[in-house]
């Protein structure tokens, strides 16, 4: 396993969640490379070698760590991307993880193909269901395991549920956060509402502030595979200088966490904006170019963000943006609700 470390000590890795017919996932118990920390359960995976794609690395790691050669077309995904910091003392500053899913009958892993470092690091293996993880005292990686299994759950919040909206950037830094309430759903997706001046918005480097007017947010229905989803989060306003504001982003995911419902997505800088008095436009193309270079957007992410922005711009210019036909209805629904509860 060769690590392709970027400047700053970032380790690019590919992960595979093997899921059996009962919804259990095969996890491996690893020692941290940082001293003094207890072992923790992880999904299958490891570093991406020079010249490998994320999918090629995922298939190779699956074969090395379990002895199973999955047909490439059975590997679903990528289903999510995550960059997270490592504990003090780890040989890398952060892990940049691209995750795939392989649905398979339960099997016993074959360790004969593991490299010496893997044989020393991996001390146990087990198939775990989410409910077993929730009641276990063992250590699990919060995002690699719990976050991915929450995404696989595929549940949708009911009308009236409170949702914490959490955006991040590709490098894992936090972006906008606020609370919203689920208004309901239709053929396009789940509609959230933020009722104006009772909604507090937060962003790093800024003091928290209250909104001015109600905001509707359309969360498009999300297939599990990222490239099959809609790479956008759509916001509608009334009385604002901008009536339509679309964040180009990784497909937003509504996930049921231990502390409640969360909407998670990675903001990719580009925005499609339409004012009542002017034509629709694409904003922040300079920021997109800067972050694509600085944060290391993969080619497939870079291309999807640009093609999504172009398609949404055309739809907004034609008066056919996502949610265009139904926003008046959902704004009425929002008007009947009070603060998120």
C-alpha positions as CSV (number, residue, x, y, z in Angstrom):
1,X,0.0,0.0,0.0
2,X,1.7,3.2,-1.2
3,X,0.5,6.5,0.2
4,X,0.1,9.4,-2.2
5,X,0.4,12.2,0.4
6,X,-0.4,15.7,-0.8
7,X,1.4,18.8,0.6
8,X,0.3,19.3,4.2
9,X,0.4,15.6,5.0
10,X,-3.0,14.6,3.6
11,X,-3.5,11.0,2.9
12,X,-5.8,10.1,0.0
13,X,-7.7,6.9,0.6
14,X,-10.5,4.8,-0.8
15,X,-12.9,3.0,1.5
16,X,-15.3,0.1,0.9
17,X,-18.4,-0.7,3.0
18,X,-19.2,-4.3,2.5
19,X,-22.9,-4.7,3.4
20,X,-24.6,-8.1,3.7
21,X,-28.3,-9.1,3.3
22,X,-29.1,-8.1,6.9
23,X,-27.6,-4.6,6.5
24,X,-24.5,-5.5,8.6
25,X,-21.1,-4.1,7.5
26,X,-17.8,-5.8,7.7
27,X,-15.4,-3.8,9.8
28,X,-11.8,-4.3,10.8
29,X,-10.3,-3.4,14.2
30,X,-7.2,-1.3,13.6
31,X,-4.4,0.0,15.9
32,X,-3.9,3.7,15.4
33,X,-0.5,4.7,14.0
34,X,-0.6,7.4,16.7
35,X,0.7,6.1,20.1
36,X,-1.5,5.7,23.2
37,X,-4.9,5.4,21.5
38,X,-7.1,2.3,21.7
39,X,-7.9,0.3,18.5
40,X,-10.9,1.4,16.6
41,X,-13.2,-0.2,14.0
42,X,-12.9,0.9,10.4
43,X,-14.3,0.0,7.0
44,X,-12.1,-1.8,4.4
45,X,-9.6,0.5,2.6
46,X,-6.3,2.3,2.5
47,X,-4.1,4.7,0.5
48,X,-4.6,5.5,-3.1
49,X,-1.4,4.7,-5.1
50,X,0.1,7.0,-7.6
51,X,-1.8,6.8,-10.9
52,X,-4.8,4.9,-9.4
53,X,-8.4,6.1,-9.5
54,X,-10.4,6.0,-6.4
55,X,-12.4,3.0,-7.7
56,X,-9.2,1.1,-8.7
57,X,-7.8,1.7,-5.2
58,X,-11.0,0.5,-3.5
59,X,-11.1,-2.7,-5.5
60,X,-7.4,-3.4,-4.7
61,X,-7.8,-2.7,-1.0
62,X,-10.9,-4.9,-0.9
63,X,-8.8,-7.8,-2.4
64,X,-5.8,-7.2,-0.2
65,X,-7.8,-7.0,3.1
66,X,-10.5,-9.5,2.5
67,X,-9.4,-11.8,-0.3
68,X,-12.5,-10.9,-2.3
69,X,-12.4,-9.6,-5.9
70,X,-15.6,-7.7,-6.4
71,X,-16.7,-7.2,-10.0
72,X,-16.0,-3.5,-10.8
73,X,-19.6,-2.9,-11.8
74,X,-20.9,-4.1,-8.4
75,X,-19.0,-1.5,-6.5
76,X,-21.5,1.3,-5.9
77,X,-20.3,4.9,-5.7
78,X,-18.6,6.9,-4.7
79,X,-21.3,7.4,-2.2
80,X,-19.6,10.1,-0.1
81,X,-16.4,12.1,0.3
82,X,-14.9,13.1,3.6
83,X,-11.7,14.9,4.7
84,X,-11.1,14.7,8.5
85,X,-8.2,15.5,10.7
86,X,-6.3,12.7,12.5
87,X,-5.4,12.5,16.2
88,X,-2.1,14.2,17.4
89,X,0.9,11.9,16.7
90,X,-0.6,10.4,13.6
91,X,1.8,10.3,10.6
92,X,-0.7,12.3,8.5
93,X,-2.5,15.5,9.3
94,X,-5.7,14.5,7.7
95,X,-7.4,11.6,5.8
96,X,-9.1,12.4,2.4
97,X,-11.6,9.5,2.0
98,X,-13.8,8.5,-0.9
99,X,-16.2,5.7,0.0
100,X,-17.9,3.0,-2.1
101,X,-20.4,0.3,-1.2
102,X,-20.4,-3.4,-2.1
103,X,-23.5,-5.4,-1.3
104,X,-22.6,-9.0,-0.9
105,X,-23.6,-12.2,1.0
106,X,-21.7,-12.4,4.3
107,X,-18.3,-14.0,4.0
108,X,-15.2,-14.7,6.1
109,X,-12.3,-12.4,5.2
110,X,-9.1,-14.0,4.0
111,X,-6.1,-12.3,5.5
112,X,-3.5,-14.0,3.3
113,X,-3.2,-11.0,1.0
114,X,-2.6,-8.4,3.6
115,X,0.7,-6.5,3.6
116,X,3.0,-6.7,6.7
117,X,1.8,-3.3,8.0
118,X,-1.9,-4.4,7.7
119,X,-1.2,-7.7,9.4
120,X,0.3,-5.8,12.3
121,X,-2.4,-3.1,12.4
122,X,-5.6,-5.3,12.0
123,X,-6.3,-7.2,15.2
124,X,-9.9,-8.3,14.6
125,X,-12.8,-8.4,12.1
126,X,-16.5,-8.6,12.5
127,X,-19.8,-7.9,10.8
128,X,-21.7,-5.2,12.6
129,X,-25.2,-3.9,12.4
130,X,-25.9,-0.2,13.2
131,X,-27.9,-1.1,16.3
132,X,-25.1,-3.2,17.6
133,X,-22.6,-0.3,17.1
134,X,-25.0,2.1,18.9
135,X,-24.9,-0.1,22.1
136,X,-21.3,-1.2,21.9
137,X,-18.5,0.2,24.1
138,X,-15.9,-0.4,21.4
139,X,-14.4,2.5,19.5
140,X,-15.7,3.2,16.0
141,X,-14.5,5.9,13.6
142,X,-17.3,8.5,13.8
143,X,-17.4,9.3,10.1
144,X,-15.9,6.3,8.3
145,X,-18.3,4.0,10.1
146,X,-21.2,5.7,11.8
147,X,-21.5,8.5,9.2
148,X,-21.5,6.1,6.3
149,X,-23.9,3.7,7.9
150,X,-26.3,6.6,8.6
151,X,-26.2,7.5,4.9
152,X,-27.0,3.9,4.0
153,X,-30.0,3.9,6.3
154,X,-31.8,5.9,3.6
155,X,-34.5,7.2,6.0
156,X,-36.3,10.5,5.5
157,X,-37.3,13.0,8.2
158,X,-41.1,13.5,8.7
159,X,-42.8,16.8,8.3
160,X,-42.3,19.0,11.3
161,X,-38.9,17.5,12.2
162,X,-36.1,19.9,13.0
163,X,-33.0,19.6,10.8
164,X,-29.5,21.1,11.4
165,X,-28.1,22.2,8.1
166,X,-24.3,21.8,8.0
167,X,-22.2,22.7,5.0
168,X,-18.5,22.1,4.7
169,X,-15.8,22.7,2.1
170,X,-13.9,20.0,0.2
171,X,-11.0,20.3,2.6
172,X,-13.3,19.5,5.6
173,X,-13.5,23.0,7.0
174,X,-16.9,24.1,8.3
175,X,-19.1,26.5,6.3
176,X,-22.7,27.7,6.8
177,X,-24.9,26.2,9.5
178,X,-28.5,26.9,10.6
179,X,-31.6,25.2,11.7
180,X,-34.6,24.5,9.5
181,X,-37.9,22.6,9.7
182,X,-39.2,19.9,7.4
183,X,-42.3,21.2,5.5
184,X,-42.9,18.0,3.5
185,X,-41.8,16.4,0.2
186,X,-42.9,16.1,-3.4
187,X,-41.6,14.5,-6.6
188,X,-38.5,16.8,-6.6
189,X,-37.4,16.3,-3.1
190,X,-37.7,17.3,0.6
191,X,-38.6,20.9,1.4
192,X,-37.2,22.7,4.4
193,X,-38.2,26.1,5.8
194,X,-36.3,28.6,7.8
195,X,-38.7,31.2,9.2
196,X,-36.9,34.5,8.8
197,X,-35.7,36.5,11.7
198,X,-36.0,33.6,14.2
199,X,-33.4,31.6,12.3
200,X,-29.7,32.0,13.4
201,X,-27.0,31.6,10.8
202,X,-23.4,30.7,11.6
203,X,-20.2,30.7,9.6
204,X,-16.6,30.6,10.7
205,X,-15.1,34.0,11.0
206,X,-18.4,35.8,11.3
207,X,-20.6,36.6,14.2
208,X,-23.8,34.6,14.3
209,X,-26.7,36.6,12.8
210,X,-30.5,36.3,12.4
211,X,-32.1,35.9,9.0
212,X,-34.3,38.7,7.5
213,X,-36.9,36.8,5.6
214,X,-38.2,33.3,5.2
215,X,-36.2,30.9,3.1
216,X,-37.3,27.7,1.4
217,X,-34.7,25.0,0.7
218,X,-35.3,22.1,-1.8
219,X,-33.2,19.1,-1.0
220,X,-33.3,16.9,-4.2
221,X,-34.0,13.2,-3.7
222,X,-30.6,11.5,-3.3
223,X,-29.7,8.2,-4.9
224,X,-26.9,6.5,-3.0
225,X,-24.3,7.0,-5.7
226,X,-23.0,10.6,-5.8
227,X,-22.8,10.8,-9.6
228,X,-26.5,9.7,-9.9
229,X,-27.7,12.5,-7.7
230,X,-28.4,16.2,-8.1
231,X,-25.3,18.3,-7.2
232,X,-27.2,21.3,-5.9
233,X,-29.1,22.7,-2.9
234,X,-31.9,25.1,-4.0
235,X,-33.0,28.1,-2.0
236,X,-36.0,30.3,-2.8
237,X,-36.8,33.6,-1.2
238,X,-39.5,36.3,-1.2
239,X,-38.7,40.0,-0.7
240,X,-34.9,39.4,-1.1
241,X,-32.7,40.9,-3.7
242,X,-32.2,37.4,-4.9
243,X,-35.3,35.3,-5.4
244,X,-33.3,32.1,-6.3
245,X,-29.9,31.0,-5.0
246,X,-28.6,27.6,-5.8
247,X,-25.5,26.2,-4.2
248,X,-23.6,23.8,-6.4
249,X,-22.6,21.1,-4.0
250,X,-22.1,17.4,-3.6
251,X,-25.5,15.7,-3.5
252,X,-27.0,16.9,-0.1
253,X,-27.8,14.1,2.3
254,X,-30.5,14.1,5.0
255,X,-29.0,11.8,7.7
256,X,-30.3,10.7,11.1
257,X,-27.5,11.2,13.5
258,X,-27.4,10.4,17.2
259,X,-28.3,14.0,18.0
260,X,-31.1,14.3,15.4
261,X,-31.6,15.0,11.7
262,X,-28.8,16.7,9.8
263,X,-28.5,17.9,6.2
264,X,-24.9,17.5,5.1
265,X,-23.3,18.6,1.9
266,X,-20.0,20.0,0.6
267,X,-20.2,23.4,-0.9
268,X,-18.3,23.6,-4.3
269,X,-18.2,27.4,-4.5
270,X,-20.3,27.9,-7.7
271,X,-23.7,29.5,-7.2
272,X,-26.5,30.2,-9.6
273,X,-28.3,33.4,-8.7
274,X,-31.4,35.0,-10.1
275,X,-32.7,38.5,-9.2
276,X,-36.2,39.6,-10.1
277,X,-34.8,42.6,-12.0
278,X,-31.9,40.9,-13.8
279,X,-30.9,37.7,-15.6
280,X,-29.7,34.6,-13.9
281,X,-25.9,34.3,-13.5
282,X,-23.2,32.1,-12.2
283,X,-21.3,33.5,-9.2
284,X,-18.0,32.8,-7.5
285,X,-16.2,31.2,-10.5
286,X,-12.9,32.7,-9.2
287,X,-13.4,31.1,-5.8
288,X,-14.1,27.8,-7.6
289,X,-10.9,28.0,-9.5
290,X,-8.9,28.9,-6.4
291,X,-10.4,26.1,-4.2
292,X,-10.2,23.5,-7.0
293,X,-6.4,24.0,-7.0
294,X,-5.9,24.6,-3.3
295,X,-8.2,21.9,-2.0
296,X,-7.5,19.3,-4.7
297,X,-10.9,18.7,-6.4
298,X,-10.7,15.4,-8.3
299,X,-11.3,15.7,-12.0
300,X,-14.7,14.0,-11.8
301,X,-15.8,16.5,-9.1
302,X,-14.5,19.5,-11.0
303,X,-16.3,18.4,-14.2
304,X,-19.6,17.6,-12.4
305,X,-19.6,21.0,-10.6
306,X,-19.1,22.9,-13.9
307,X,-21.7,21.0,-15.9
308,X,-24.2,21.2,-13.1
309,X,-23.8,25.0,-12.9
310,X,-24.2,25.4,-16.6
311,X,-27.4,23.3,-16.7
312,X,-28.9,25.1,-13.7
313,X,-28.1,28.5,-15.2
314,X,-30.0,27.5,-18.4
315,X,-33.0,26.2,-16.3
316,X,-33.1,29.4,-14.2
317,X,-33.0,31.6,-17.4
318,X,-35.9,29.7,-18.8
319,X,-38.0,29.9,-15.6
320,X,-37.6,26.2,-15.0
321,X,-35.3,26.0,-12.0
322,X,-35.8,23.1,-9.5
323,X,-38.8,23.9,-7.4
324,X,-40.0,26.7,-9.7
325,X,-43.5,25.4,-10.2
326,X,-44.2,24.5,-6.6
327,X,-42.3,27.1,-4.5
328,X,-45.5,29.2,-4.0
329,X,-47.2,26.3,-2.4
330,X,-44.3,25.5,-0.1
331,X,-43.9,29.2,0.9
332,X,-47.6,29.1,2.0
333,X,-46.9,26.0,4.0
334,X,-43.9,27.7,5.6
335,X,-46.1,30.7,6.5
336,X,-48.3,28.5,8.6
337,X,-45.4,27.3,10.8
338,X,-43.5,28.8,13.7
339,X,-39.9,28.3,14.7
340,X,-38.3,24.8,14.2
341,X,-39.2,22.5,17.1
